[in-house]
Amino acid sequence: MVDKRKEEELFKDYKTRVMDSKSASFCGAKWYNATIWLGHGQTTSCHLPASHAIPLEELLRKRQLDFKTFYTQYDARRGLNFRETFDPIMVDWYDTLKMEKSND
């Protein structure tokens, strides 16, 4: 629920009542907006600090691990086998993906 500004309330008073009650450094824009500059691969959730690079290698690795995790679980639930379903070139790539061990 968004706490709206009261009628006749000055922005300074609204900031003190709503934003400062959460944190002295609370920035409403940070929670509701994000900017991505695809042209140079940077992002920011707030325009006060400098933007930072999107970690492409980390993002790619996570997507690959998500893919392997999904198909590993899917095959276990459905009694299927990824290696029998897909072409050998896809199976070779799939085998290069290392899943992180969970402590569960």
URSUL-V374243 format. One record per pair of residues at least 12 apart in sequence whose ideal C-beta (glycine too) atoms are under 6 Angstrom apart, sorted by the first residue. I is the first residue (numbers start at 1). J is the second residue. Records with the same first field share a line. If there is no record, write none. Layout:
I: J, J
This chain:
3: 18
27: 46
29: 46
30: 45, 46
41: 53, 54
64: 97
68: 97, 99
